[in-house]
């Protein structure tokens, strides 16, 4: 490769410090390690993570735009309460994306793809047996992400990922009583796709993503202080 050809190459992009701070705070908020109402300061977060205040400020801004932090000038920044309205809006968009993904997956997935998906299910089964909600939550995301990517619509997951964040705190709280059912439904979804039964696959996806409608009622009753008062 000549010198002139090298000029068209772009530097490899690595996660910035701000991205890393964002990812860590996002993870802790979604797992309720930083529950709604928690007060945060740029200084304290920067010190805890061993970074300067600027990447923390950037991460705070991004999280506030997603609706996870409430920033008030001259007052404490707090973790936002769960918005039931935002959860239901996110479910609507995710449902549309994943129903179409299931249809496409019925046409495109190969035996190699099914083997990879079954390996994820095997890990999920172990997480259920170990009563490890954090591991199961990560594997749940991996299952849905891999399904999109292996169906050739990975770009759809990027859209779903941002929207579904509003569902994730509710989903995480539900895993104390619903992880086994979620695992069984993942198996049913994959079995329908493997059978190339698009009608059954979409039916199972619809059922799977509709569970949150009942779960949010139970979780709100058990954790009322976590939810926003939206009238």
N, C-alpha and C positions, 0 to 999 in steps of 0.2 A: 504494500500500500504506500503510495507516494505521499510526499509532504502536503501537496495540495488537497489530496483526498482526506487527509486527517483534519483539515480545517473545517469540514462539515460536521464532525463529531461534536456532540455536546457533553459537557461534564456529567458524570453520574451524580444523580441527586440523592442526597442522604437526608434522613429526618433532621430537621433543625431542632435546636434546644426548645424553641417555642412549641414545636409539634410534640416533642416528648413531654413537655409540661402539660400541654392540652390533653394528650392521651392518658396521662396518669390521673389528672383531675377528673376527666370524663369517666374513667374506669371506676374511680372511688365514688363518684356521685351515682352512677348507675347501679353499683352494688350496695348502695346505702351505707357505705363506710363513712361517707359525708352525707348524713341525712338532711332532709329539708329543714331549713332554719339555721343550719350551721353557719357561723360567722367565719369569714376568711379575710385575711389581709395579705397584700402583696408581699410585705416584709416577712411575715411568718412563713408563707408558702415558699418564698425564695430561699429562706434560711433552711427550711426542712429539706428542700430538694437540692440545695447546694448550687443554686444558679443566681443570676442577677435579677433585678426586679422587672426589667423590660420584657423578657419572654413570659413572665408570669402575667404582666399586664396584657400582653397580646392574647394569652390563653384565656384570661378572664373575659376579654372582649368577645372572643369567639364563642365561649360558653354562654355568654349573655345573649348573643344573637340566636343561639339555639334554644334559649329559654330555660337554661339550667342554672344560671346565676342572675341575681338581681343586684345591679350596681347602682348605688345612690351616692352622688357626690357628697363628700364630707361626712358620709356615714358608712357603717360597715357593709361590706359585700356579703350577701347571704346566698346559700343554696336555695333555689326556688322550690316552692311546693309543687307537687305533682298536679298537673292540669288534666282532669278527666276529659275535657274537651279536646286537648291536644292528643291524648292517647287514642281517642276514637277517630280523630282525623287521620292519625298515623296508620291505624288499622285499616281504614278505607283504602288508602294509597297502597299499603303493602299487600292487601288482598288482591287488588287489581294486577299488581306486578307478578305476584307469585302464582295466581291462577294461570296467567299466560305462560309463565315459566314452566309450569307443570305440563301444559299442552305441548310446548316445544320439546321438553325433555323426553316425552313419550316417543317422539320421532327421532331424536338424535343420540341419546345415551347408548354407549357401547357396553360390552361385557366388562371391559377394563374399567369403565366408569362405575358400573354397578359394584364391582369388587372394591373400589376405593370408597364408595358410599357405605358399603357394608362394614368396612373397617371402622368408619366413624361411628356407626351404630354400635359396634362392639365396644368401643370406648365409652359411648353413652351408657350402655348397660352396666359397665363397671362403675361409672360415676353414680348411677342410681343406687347400685348395691352399696356403695361406700357412703351414701348420703352426703355427697359433695356438690352442693348447688353451684359453687363457683366454676368447678370443672364442667358440670353439665351445661351451664349457661354458655360457656365458651364453645363447647361441642355443638350445642344447639345452633349457635351462629354459624359454626363451620359447616354444619349439614346444609343449611339454607344457602349459604354462600357458594359452597361447592356445587350444589344443584344448579344454581344460576350459571356458574362458570363452565361447568361441563355441558350445559345445554347451549353454550355459545352466547349467552346473554349476560356476561359478567357486569356489563355496564349498568344493567338493571339493578344489580345488588347495590351498587354505589348510591343509587337514588333511594332504594329501600333502606339502606343502612342509616342514612342521615335521618330519615323520617321515623324509623322504628325506635330511635333512641328514646322517644317519649313513651314508648311501650315498655322499655327495658326495665325500668324500676318496678313496674307492676309485675312484669314477667319474673323478675328475680325474686320478688317477695312470694310469688305463687309457687316457686319450686319447692318450698317446704312441704307442699301437699299435692303438687301436680306434675312432678318430674317424671314419674312412672307412666302416667297417661300420655304425656308429651312424647316420651320414647316410643310407646306403642303406636302412636299416631304417625311418627316418623317412619316406622316400619311399614305401616299400611300405605303411606304415600309412596314409598319406594317400591313396594310390591305392585301397586297399581301401575306405576310408570314402567316397571319391568315387563308387565303384561301388556304394555302398549294400550292400556285402557284409559284414554284421556278423560272420559266422563267420570270414571271412578276416582282418578287422580285428583281432578279439580274438586270433586265432592269432598274428598278427604282433606285437601288443603283448606277449603272453606270451613269445614268443621274445626280443624286444628287452629286456625287463626280467629275463630269465633269464640273460643274458650275464654278469651280475655274479658268478654262481656259479662260473664258470670263471676270470673275471678275478681274483677275490679270491685264488684259489690261487696264480696267477702273481705277483700283487703282494705277497702275503705272503712268497713265496720271495725276492723281490727286495728287500723292505723289511721284514724281520722285526722290526727295532727299533721300527717304527711301531705294531705291534700289541700289544694286551693279552694277557697269558697267562691264558686263561680255563679252563685244564685240559682 
